[in-house]
Amino acid sequence: MFKKIAIITTMGALSLTGCSLAPTTNGASAPSSAGRASTPAPTAAATASSAAASPAPTASSSSQTPASAEAAPAAAVAPPAPALAAAPAPAQPGPAAGQALATTGDGAQAAAAFGWGPVLTGDEFSYTGAPDRTKWSVYNSAGHAGKGLRSPQAWSVANGVATVSGDAAGTTGGMSAKFAEQRYGRWETRMKTNSRDPKYHPVLILNNNAAPNCAEIDYAEGSTVTSVMRFFLHYACGGADFQTTTATPVDSTQWHNYAVEWTPAGISGYVDGVKTFTDPNPAHQPSVAMKQTLQLDWFPDGSATKPSQMQVDWVRVYK
């Protein structure tokens, strides 16, 4: 097990997803950043942490450490001045001491842990072939930031699992849901990757290309650091200066359940039924309805790319 390390960004970290758009097969635009059919057995859950929201723009990880106080020099007629005590860091909401993230096996579901009720809609991928076109708009476009391609042929569904593959040339895939475009709700997705190339980033996103403030909720996003999964809440256009985020240690080669809860009180993220992110700032709320997207995005760096995969067992939407 890994112990949870919360990273609360305030300025400077670039969004891995951004707000650029690309056309899809059905004329919609793709967002910038993307199993078994049976219900998995719950097991041990994960560490929690929170991203503290503030009215000021936030983005990169920073930790404020008080400067050491300098002691006054010794004098013949007076004792040295005592060193100033460092002010304690502000308390951050987070997990109970000792909680750790399960890195292998089935994980608990936030829906079960918090009583989210019946599944309203989603996809269990209990069929074979291409993704169900009544449920998904599969991208056929340039890749993230115009690099590589998002091809419908990158997707396949079999044995209760949807698989998106990225090849050595950067041909990969993504798709957006036609179901449950809504303001407020709860989404949970069961996902894993292979031992992926760090240039391939798996992402589970809520977005709406018409959002006037480039709003986007990336409730699970892999990066070049393959040992963590990040949560990003983008709340204004302008990139990394306008997001809150945290990172959770996760072995993404194992099945894990990633969830987001969006209510008027705020936005929270979960890994295996344990809260890992929260932002209660009303100014950070999306102002429009959002829908699910699944993507495996390519971030080339000039080196050779190893083919990689992302698999999704199910996507479920709750009230």
Wavefront OBJ file of the C-alpha trace (Angstrom):
o trace
v 0.000 0.000 0.000
v 0.958 3.540 -0.593
v 0.103 6.236 1.869
v -1.962 9.038 0.418
v -0.112 12.202 -0.381
v -2.368 15.199 -0.893
v -1.125 17.852 -3.287
v -3.164 21.046 -3.249
v -2.268 23.302 -6.116
v -2.398 27.025 -5.959
v -0.517 28.389 -8.992
v 1.567 27.309 -11.932
v 0.653 23.671 -12.701
v -0.551 23.234 -16.234
v -3.820 21.498 -16.875
v -3.302 18.263 -18.663
v -6.591 18.667 -20.438
v -6.929 22.335 -21.318
v -9.905 23.756 -23.197
v -9.085 23.178 -26.876
v -11.747 21.494 -28.981
v -11.694 18.926 -31.760
v -14.538 17.727 -33.995
v -16.102 14.323 -33.455
v -17.928 11.931 -35.710
v -21.334 13.370 -34.902
v -20.364 16.997 -35.414
v -19.844 17.712 -31.733
v -16.517 18.873 -30.377
v -14.205 16.658 -28.399
v -12.804 17.998 -25.160
v -9.139 18.717 -25.001
v -7.834 16.027 -22.718
v -10.878 9.954 -22.205
v -14.752 -4.193 -17.413
v -16.768 -6.441 -16.460
v -20.516 -6.061 -16.543
v -21.139 -7.448 -13.109
v -20.931 -5.334 -9.972
v -17.420 -5.683 -8.486
v -16.960 -6.942 -4.986
v -15.984 -4.116 -2.627
v -12.679 -4.336 -0.793
v -10.354 -2.067 1.060
v -10.679 1.656 0.415
v -8.292 4.468 -0.046
v -6.795 7.510 1.567
v -8.612 10.778 1.422
v -7.449 14.298 1.086
v -9.045 17.590 0.134
v -8.121 20.368 -2.175
v -8.909 23.558 -0.334
v -10.657 26.035 -2.587
v -10.214 29.758 -2.362
v -11.629 32.677 -4.296
v -8.180 33.428 -5.723
v -7.009 31.458 -8.799
v -5.302 28.200 -7.858
v -3.223 25.745 -9.797
v 0.194 24.451 -8.805
v 1.304 22.617 -5.740
v 2.896 24.846 -3.172
v 3.539 24.518 0.478
v 4.005 27.648 2.520
v 6.799 27.229 5.054
v 7.308 30.078 7.511
v 10.706 31.710 7.267
v 12.964 30.933 10.200
v 13.188 33.745 12.688
v 16.655 35.172 13.155
v 17.955 35.373 16.723
v 19.332 38.729 17.822
v 23.130 38.799 18.249
v 24.458 38.412 21.793
v 25.168 41.652 23.652
v 27.299 42.377 26.690
v 24.477 44.108 28.525
v 21.474 41.989 27.517
v 20.693 38.324 26.799
v 20.053 37.262 23.198
v 16.550 37.913 21.883
v 14.563 34.676 21.652
v 13.804 33.217 18.212
v 10.309 33.899 16.932
v 8.019 30.898 16.938
v 6.923 29.792 13.477
v 3.211 30.204 12.820
v 1.452 26.879 12.387
v 0.326 25.999 8.878
v -3.409 26.280 8.340
v -5.193 23.000 8.884
v -6.414 21.245 5.761
v -9.350 18.851 5.785
v -8.165 15.356 4.970
v -8.122 11.677 5.853
v -8.006 10.110 9.260
v -4.477 9.211 10.281
v -3.280 5.887 8.967
v -5.672 5.546 6.040
v -3.995 4.125 2.966
v -5.054 3.549 -0.610
v -5.625 -0.018 -1.721
v -3.345 -0.634 -4.692
v -4.509 -4.114 -5.724
v -7.766 -5.928 -6.200
v -11.338 -4.714 -6.277
v -12.136 -1.439 -4.565
v -15.197 -0.197 -2.735
v -17.654 2.040 -4.544
v -18.516 5.550 -3.406
v -22.119 4.884 -4.467
v -22.382 2.052 -1.963
v -20.378 3.765 0.767
v -22.498 6.924 0.667
v -25.891 5.543 -0.323
v -26.263 7.227 -3.694
v -29.244 5.043 -4.537
v -30.102 3.317 -7.813
v -28.147 3.737 -11.024
v -30.033 6.132 -13.309
v -28.099 5.440 -16.509
v -24.665 4.593 -17.842
v -23.015 1.709 -19.679
v -22.040 -1.734 -18.352
v -20.388 -2.647 -21.701
v -22.257 -5.971 -21.703
v -22.023 -6.361 -25.489
v -19.387 -6.996 -28.148
v -18.050 -4.790 -30.926
v -17.824 -1.004 -31.135
v -19.100 1.261 -28.343
v -22.882 1.633 -28.418
v -23.551 4.605 -30.722
v -26.855 5.292 -28.962
v -24.825 6.000 -25.827
v -21.509 7.388 -27.078
v -20.126 9.845 -29.610
v -16.798 8.313 -30.601
v -14.122 10.813 -31.598
v -12.715 10.895 -35.108
v -10.353 13.842 -34.947
v -6.884 15.108 -34.260
v -5.491 14.165 -30.859
v -4.881 16.326 -27.818
v -3.290 19.654 -28.845
v -3.385 18.454 -32.459
v -0.891 15.636 -31.799
v -1.687 12.189 -33.170
v -5.213 11.017 -33.950
v -8.361 10.028 -32.080
v -9.732 7.150 -34.108
v -12.974 5.147 -33.692
v -10.906 2.047 -34.496
v -8.991 2.528 -31.238
v -12.069 1.334 -29.288
v -13.411 -2.196 -28.821
v -15.897 -3.796 -26.420
v -15.657 -7.453 -25.370
v -16.076 -9.578 -22.250
v -17.845 -6.749 -20.436
v -14.941 -4.307 -20.889
v -14.425 -1.297 -23.184
v -10.795 -0.971 -24.278
v -9.147 2.021 -25.914
v -5.654 1.461 -27.308
v -2.930 3.928 -28.184
v -0.296 2.821 -30.690
v 3.344 3.788 -31.224
v 2.351 6.580 -33.638
v -0.077 8.335 -31.287
v -3.305 6.985 -32.741
v -5.629 6.624 -29.774
v -9.242 7.305 -28.889
v -11.888 9.041 -26.854
v -15.660 9.313 -26.652
v -18.319 11.382 -24.929
v -21.609 10.207 -23.462
v -24.970 10.998 -25.011
v -26.621 10.160 -21.678
v -26.913 12.162 -18.470
v -25.875 15.624 -19.544
v -26.934 17.318 -16.339
v -26.138 19.940 -13.750
v -25.384 18.237 -10.443
v -25.243 14.516 -9.912
v -22.861 11.694 -9.149
v -20.765 9.700 -11.592
v -18.626 6.625 -10.905
v -16.379 4.713 -13.325
v -14.342 1.551 -12.920
v -11.090 1.819 -14.849
v -7.572 0.449 -15.172
v -4.604 0.686 -17.536
v -1.782 -1.594 -18.555
v 1.786 -0.668 -17.588
v 1.338 2.327 -19.815
v 3.855 4.584 -21.481
v 4.002 7.816 -19.417
v 3.138 9.717 -22.608
v -0.324 8.126 -22.644
v -2.651 9.710 -20.076
v -5.961 8.052 -19.116
v -8.684 10.559 -18.228
v -12.272 10.441 -16.919
v -13.876 13.847 -17.464
v -17.109 15.769 -17.027
v -17.254 18.566 -19.554
v -19.407 20.704 -21.805
v -17.821 22.389 -24.806
v -20.316 25.231 -24.471
v -19.202 26.104 -20.942
v -18.484 29.858 -21.023
v -15.743 29.563 -18.411
v -13.999 26.477 -19.861
v -15.353 24.454 -16.920
v -14.104 20.876 -16.742
v -14.013 18.250 -14.000
v -11.250 15.689 -14.544
v -12.098 13.248 -11.784
v -9.346 10.813 -12.719
v -6.392 11.877 -14.824
v -3.116 10.067 -15.253
v 0.077 11.908 -16.094
v 3.738 11.208 -16.711
v 3.871 10.206 -13.037
v 2.273 6.790 -13.447
v 2.038 6.064 -9.715
v -0.641 8.693 -8.985
v -4.056 9.678 -10.274
v -5.015 13.361 -10.223
v -8.279 15.251 -9.802
v -8.573 18.607 -11.582
v -11.374 21.137 -11.301
v -10.946 23.764 -14.035
v -13.151 26.734 -13.208
v -12.074 29.508 -15.626
v -10.374 29.928 -18.982
v -6.668 30.627 -18.834
v -5.121 27.268 -17.992
v -3.282 26.386 -14.837
v -3.974 29.640 -13.042
v -7.624 28.648 -12.664
v -7.834 25.139 -11.266
v -7.771 23.218 -8.029
v -6.220 19.776 -7.931
v -4.922 16.942 -5.815
v -2.994 13.708 -6.466
v -3.638 10.270 -4.977
v -1.201 7.324 -5.036
v -2.802 4.622 -7.184
v -1.598 1.505 -8.950
v -3.603 2.145 -12.093
v -2.772 -1.300 -13.502
v -5.354 -2.628 -11.009
v -9.099 -1.977 -11.129
v -10.154 1.082 -9.136
v -13.423 2.973 -8.836
v -13.211 6.724 -9.472
v -16.160 8.949 -8.635
v -17.241 12.575 -8.581
v -20.083 14.141 -6.624
v -21.363 17.520 -7.792
v -23.930 19.286 -5.630
v -24.760 22.939 -4.904
v -22.540 22.566 -1.815
v -19.426 21.759 -3.826
v -17.529 19.173 -5.848
v -15.868 16.106 -4.334
v -13.783 13.264 -5.738
v -13.400 9.677 -4.544
v -11.105 6.731 -5.144
v -12.438 3.332 -4.053
v -15.125 4.911 -1.905
v -12.852 7.313 -0.027
v -12.946 11.079 -0.530
v -9.711 12.398 -2.006
v -10.761 15.880 -3.161
v -13.242 18.596 -2.243
v -13.796 22.162 -3.396
v -16.752 23.954 -1.757
v -16.108 27.329 -3.405
v -19.336 28.362 -5.216
v -17.307 30.476 -7.649
v -15.661 27.288 -8.917
v -18.926 25.574 -9.871
v -19.629 24.908 -13.558
v -22.529 27.054 -14.743
v -23.861 24.559 -17.306
v -24.794 20.880 -17.450
v -21.907 18.444 -17.912
v -21.516 14.970 -19.402
v -19.074 12.063 -19.162
v -16.111 11.576 -21.484
v -13.525 8.774 -21.604
v -10.139 9.416 -23.190
v -6.618 8.058 -23.541
v -4.574 11.113 -24.538
v -1.103 11.221 -26.092
v 1.527 13.714 -24.932
v 4.561 13.083 -27.183
v 7.993 14.250 -26.084
v 10.110 13.175 -29.035
v 11.010 9.770 -27.638
v 9.640 6.430 -28.840
v 6.114 5.658 -27.640
v 5.128 2.273 -26.221
v 1.604 1.126 -27.164
v -0.722 1.480 -24.172
v -4.277 0.662 -23.125
v -7.027 1.976 -20.892
v -9.960 -0.272 -19.962
v -13.360 0.663 -18.539
v -15.554 -1.909 -16.799
v -18.589 0.345 -16.370
v -19.799 3.950 -16.172
v -22.693 4.688 -13.785
v -24.654 7.848 -13.144
v -26.632 8.578 -9.988
v -29.016 11.337 -9.000
l 1 2 3 4 5 6 7 8 9 10 11 12 13 14 15 16 17 18 19 20 21 22 23 24 25 26 27 28 29 30 31 32 33
l 35 36 37 38 39 40 41 42 43 44 45 46 47 48 49 50 51 52 53 54 55 56 57 58 59 60 61 62 63 64 65 66 67 68 69 70 71 72 73 74 75 76 77 78 79 80 81 82 83 84 85 86 87 88 89 90 91 92 93 94 95 96 97 98 99 100 101 102 103 104 105 106 107 108 109 110 111 112 113 114 115 116 117 118 119 120 121 122 123 124 125 126 127 128 129 130 131 132 133 134 135 136 137 138 139 140 141 142 143 144 145 146 147 148 149 150 151 152 153 154 155 156 157 158 159 160 161 162 163 164 165 166 167 168 169 170 171 172 173 174 175 176 177 178 179 180 181 182 183 184 185 186 187 188 189 190 191 192 193 194 195 196 197 198 199 200 201 202 203 204 205 206 207 208 209 210 211 212 213 214 215 216 217 218 219 220 221 222 223 224 225 226 227 228 229 230 231 232 233 234 235 236 237 238 239 240 241 242 243 244 245 246 247 248 249 250 251 252 253 254 255 256 257 258 259 260 261 262 263 264 265 266 267 268 269 270 271 272 273 274 275 276 277 278 279 280 281 282 283 284 285 286 287 288 289 290 291 292 293 294 295 296 297 298 299 300 301 302 303 304 305 306 307 308 309 310 311 312 313 314 315 316 317 318 319
